[in-house]
């Protein structure tokens, strides 16, 4: 299920852009912070494309021993030897991309983005006719919302891919990368006809890709073609168990399309259909539970998550939903138990780790508070590209009275331009502690503008009332 990041969607990609304007602003405003907490991949992707990761290109059918050796050397910190092994692999296997590009991939997986970017720039300089470095740089630019730059890079990828030797085993993958990237830029800009054209071109190259069909479904929905969108979602779900049920995907699109009665009714109807079509599928119950949670219906969210646990007692996703319900109700002991169970079952899950840190910090036990802060510090190191990791760490530093550290962490979280209502409240609390009351009031007001449930709404309302009395 998407809660575990099966679609490799970073949390940053589902952040609520509170100040966003443009043709899809209403849909962005409809995206709950709870969607962020749950890492629900359909979040903003119902409206905007996900970045094209460097793993989209067709992977080799057999492993290369030199690359496996390089990976081991990289993990051991032997960087020069790792690069030498990759250079040897490229000499032996002509189908591989340049060695420094492979090295850049290792750096990216280790969250060493500045070093990876330097390697990619070197590849583009040394191999100007090879499209893959431009593709990965396009991925990075898109992920950081530098859309003009990403568009230019993906255009370059498409041009160079067309010129590749027809016998090259990499050509098909690079043609896909170009179309997928150009489509992503068009989707971000709301250019739905152009986006459809790029995705259809991708489809001619590979019609068995589940992500392709999911993205095409979203574009068709925005082109007012819901039947065709539903058919594409069904294809996506058929091709990959990682994809949500088509009914849940449709429900989410209507949920994000606007807060009017028609869209709310359509979303509810699709969610009901999801569980009636698959009553014994725990993923269907979890998907519906997530939606109820985002809409503030905690009782129904708990009911659906409990149903999922009855069918699959070890469901990490169901436990995460139940933990979030408990946290919303301020039942931190129950939330701790559920998040701990999820963490033990999925120790690499950011959601489980982040939520556990937060609920530990909310309890009066000082030992738990220290554990929560230690976990948040570890998360910030492990997930350096995840904005919410920095935001949580900043908040826990605020609670611990370490205001200088809190300021650094929250400034980092805010530097992406993506602020959730909870993060806005963290900033308000920090500024209030620093006696910067006008700025604190601003961030409180920003947090409370969100027309969605969020964890610290009551606290934000109380803080705003206090600040207004003082100003």
N, C-alpha and C positions, 0 to 999 in steps of 0.2 A: 504494500500500500504506500501511498505517497508520503506518509508521515516519516518513513525511514529514508527519504531522499532517493527512492529508487529511480527517479527520473533525473537524478543528478542536478537538482535545482537548488541553487544557493539561496540562503535566506534573504540576502540582499536583493534578489530578483523579485521577491514578493513584498517588499516594504511598501507601506502606504505613503505615497507622495502627497503630503497634506497641502502643498502649495501648487500642485500641478494644474495646468490649464490646458485647453485644447479640446479636440472633438471627443475625447474619451474621458474627460475629467469626471463626469458623473459616475462612470463605472469605477474609476479609481477611488472616488469618495465612498463607494459602496463596499470597498474591500476592507474587511475587518482586521484589526490587529490580531484577533484570534486566529485568523488565517495565517498570519506570520508565525505566531507561536506554534501552530500545528505544522508549519512548513507544507501547506497544501499547494501542490504544484499548479493547480488550475487557477489559483489566485489571480495575479495580473495577467497570466497567459491567456485568460479568456478574452483579453483585449489586445495584449501585446505579445509579440513572439519572444520565446526564450532565446538567449544567446546560443550560437552554434558552438558547441564545445569542440576542442581539438580531437576528441575521440570519435567524431562523427565519420571521418574518413574510413573507408573499408579497412579493417584490420587484417593482418596476414593470417592465413589459415594455420600456419605452424610457427612456433616460437623460434627466435634466432638465438643461438647460444651466446653469441657475443653481446647481444642486448641484455640477456639475463645476467651475464657477468657484469656488465656496466651498471645495472640496477643494484647488484650486490655491492659493488665498489662505491657507488654513490651513497648507499645507506651507511657504509662504513666511513664515510667522509673522505674517501680517496677520489677527489674530483678529477685530477689530471688523468689518473688511470681510467676512470669511467669514460672520459672523453676519448681517450685513446682506443678503448674497446669499441666505442661507437664508430669511430673512424675506420677501424678494422672491419666492422660489420658492413659499413657502407661500401667499402672496396669489394668485399666478397659478394654482396647482394645488391645488385644494381637497382632493384625495385624499391629500395629504401630511400627516404628523403635525406637531405644533408645531415651530417653527424651533429652539428651544433643545434639543429632543430630538434633532434631527438634528445639532446642534452637539455634544451630549453623545456621540453616536456617534463623531464625529471625535476627540474627546478620548480616548475609550476605546481607539480603535485606536492612538493615540499613547501609550498606557500612562499617561495623565494621569487616574487614577481619582478622586482627591479633587476635581479640578475638574469632572470629568464628573458625579460624584455631586451636587455643588452645583447644576449645571444641571438635573439630573433632579428634585431637590427643588423647584426653582423652577417647573418644568413642572407638577408635581403640585399646587402651590399655585395656579398661574394657570389650569390646565385640570383641575379635580378630576374631571371626568366623562370624561376621556380615559384609556383603560386602558394606553396603551403605556409611559408613564413608570413605572407600577407594575410592568409586566412586566420592564423592564430592571433596576429596583431589585431585583425578585425574583430575576433571574438572578444579580446580584452577591451577594445574601444567600445564595443556594443555593451558589454557588461558594466562599463563605467559611464554609460549613457552619453558617450561622445559620438553621437549618431552621424554627423556629417563625415567625420573621420572614418567611422565604420563603413559607411556607404561607399566612400572612395576606395577603401581597401577591398571590399567585397567585389566592386566593379573590376578592380585589378585582378582579383582571383579569377573571375569569370573570363576575362580576356586572355590571361596566361594559360588557363586550363584548356581553352579551345585550341591553343597552339601546341599543346603537348603531343608527343609522338603517339599515334594511334595504338602502338604496341605496348605502351606504358601501362603497367598494372595499376598505377596511381591515378590515371587520367579520370576514370569514372568517379572515384572518390572526390577528386578536386572539382570536377564539374558539379557534383552535388553540393560541395561546400560553397561554391559560388552562388548557385541558385538559392540554397538555404539561407545564406547570409543576406543576399539582396532581398529575399522575401521577408526576412526578419526586419530589415530597415523599413520596408514598405509597410509592414504591419504596424510598426511603432508609430509611423507617421499617419496611420489611418488611410493609407492608399490601398484600399481593399482589392480593387480590380488588378492593380499591378502585383500585389501580393499573391493573388490567386494565380496569375500567369506564371510567376516564378515557382510556385509550389507545383503547378501542373507540369512545368518543365522538369522539376525534380522527380515527379511521379513517373515520367517517361523513362527516367534513368533507373529508378528503383521504386516499385509500387508496393514493396513489402515492408516498408519502414513505418512503424506505429506512430512515431513522433510526427512524421509527415502528415499522416491522416488526421491526427489530432489537430495540428496547426491548420490544415485545410478546413477542417470542420469549423474552427473558430472564425476563419475568414469568411466562409460561406454564411455563417450566422450573421456576421456584420453586413453581409450583402443581402440580408433579409431572405435567406434561403434555409429556413430551419429544418425542412425535411431532408435536404441534401446534407446539412450539417450532422443531423442525427445518423444518417447512413455512414458518414465518414467516422464518427465516433464509434460506431459499432465495429467498423473495420479495424480501428485502432485497438479496441479491446480484444478483438479476435486475434490480432497479431501479437499482442503482448499482455501477459497477466499483470504487468506493472501499471497498465493504464486503468483509469477508473471506469466503472460501468457507464455505458453511453447515456443512460437516464440521469445519472448523477452529474455527468458533464453538462448535459443540457440544462439541468436545474441550476447549476452554477452560472451558466451564461445568462439565464433569465434573472438570477439573483443580482448579477453585476450590471445588468442592462439598465437598471433604474429602480427607484424605490416606490413606483406607483403601484396601484392595486393590481393591475393586469400582470405585471412582471412578478409581483409577490405570489399571486395565485398560480401562475404558470410554474414558478420555481417549486412551490409546494406540491403541485400535481406531479411533476417529474420525480421529486423525491419519494413520494408515495408509490409511484410506479416502480422505482428502483427496488424497494424492499418487497413489493408484491411479485415482481418478476424473479427475484432470487432470495426467497425467504431464509434459505439455509446458507447463504454466502455471508460470512462475517464482514467481508470488505464492504458489502452494500450497506450493512447496518452502521459500520463505522463512518462511511461516507455521508450518510444521512445524519448521523450524530454530529459530525463536524459542522454540517450546515446549520443544524438546530443551535449548536453552540455559538456560531457566528451571529445568528439572529437573536440571541439572548434568551432562547427557550431552553433553560438549563434542565428542566424536568424531562423534556422529550429527548434532549441530548443524552442524559443519563440512561433513560429507558432504552434507547437504541444501542448505546455502548454496552449496557448490561446484556442485551440480546446477543451482541457479538461475542461477549465473553462466555455465554452459555454454549455457543456453538464452538468457539475456539478459546479455551481457557487460558492459553498462553499468548493471546493476541497483544502484542506490544502497543499497537495502534489504539485498541480499545482502552487499555490502561492509561495511555496518554490523554485520551479524551476525558476519561473519568477523573484523572488528576487535575485537568484544567477546570472541569466543573467544580471540583472540590476547592480549587484555588479561588475561583470566582466567588464561591460562597464563604471564603475566608476560613475554610476548614483545613488549615495547613498541616495538621497531623495526618489526616487522611491523604492529602495530596502528596505529602512526603513519602508515605508508604507506597503509593501507586507509582510515583516517579522513580523511587528507588528500585522497585521491581522492573520497571521499563529499562532503567539504566543498567541493571545487572544482566538483563536479557539482551540488550543492544548497547554495549558500552561506547560505541562510536556515534550514537545518535545525539546530534546537537540538541534537539528538542528536549530529550530526556535529561541531559546534563544541565542545560540552561535552566529548565524549569525546576529541577531539584535544587540548584544553587539558590534560586529566588525564594522557594518556600522554606528552605533552611534558614535563610536570612530574616524571614518574617517572624520567626519564633523567638521566644524570650530566652531560651537556653543559649548561653554564650558559647558553649562548645559547638552547638549547631550553627550559630552565626559564623564562627571561625571556619567551620567545614564548608559552609556556603561560599564564603569569600575565597577560600583556597581553591574550590572547584571553579569559581568564576575566573580566577586568575589563570588556572590551567586551560579553561575553555578559550580565553582570549589568546593564549599562545597557540593552541591547537587549531583554532578557527580564525586566523588573522584576517581573512577576507569576509568574515561574517559580521556585518554591522551590529547585529543584536548582541554579539558576544561582548563588544566594547561597551555597548549601552548598559548591559547588565552589570559588568564590572564597575562602571562608573557609579551606578546606583548603589551597589554594595559598599563602595568606598564612601559615598555620601552617608550611608547609614552607620558606617564605622567611624565617621568624623575625620576621614583622611581626604580633606577637601582638595588639596593640590593634585593628588592622584586622581581624584574623581573628575576634576576639571580636564585633565589630559585625556582621560578615557572618553568622557562625554563629548569633548571637542572632536575627537577622532570619529565617534559615532555620527556626529552631526555633519562632519565634513563631506559625507557622501551626498548631502542634500535630501536624504530620505529619513524622515522623522516620523516615528509612530506616535500615537497619543501617549503611550506609557513613557517613551523616551522624552517627549516634550515635558511630561510631569517631572521626570528625573532632573532635567535641566532647570525647571522652575524651583525645585527643592534646593538644588545646588546654589542657584543664584540668590535664593532667599537666605540661605545660611551665610552667604557672602555679603549680605545686606544690600544687594543690588535689586531692590524691590520692584522697580519699574520693569526691568527685564524679566524678573520672575513672574510678574503679572502677565506679561506678553505671552510667555510660554504656557502658563496655566490656561489662558484664553485659547491659545492654539490647540491645546490638548482637548479642551471641552467643546471645540467646534466639531469634533468627530461625531458623526451620527451613528455610532456603532458602540457596542459594549467594549469596555477595556478595563483592565484590572484595577487601575488606580483612579477611576472616575470620582468616587466618593472623596478620596483624599485630595484630589485636584480641586473639587468644589469647595472643600473646607479651606484649603490653602488660599484660594482666590478670594474667598470671603474675608479672610484675615488680612490679606494684602490690601484689599480695597479699603478696609477700615484704617490702615496705616498710611495710605496715600491721599 
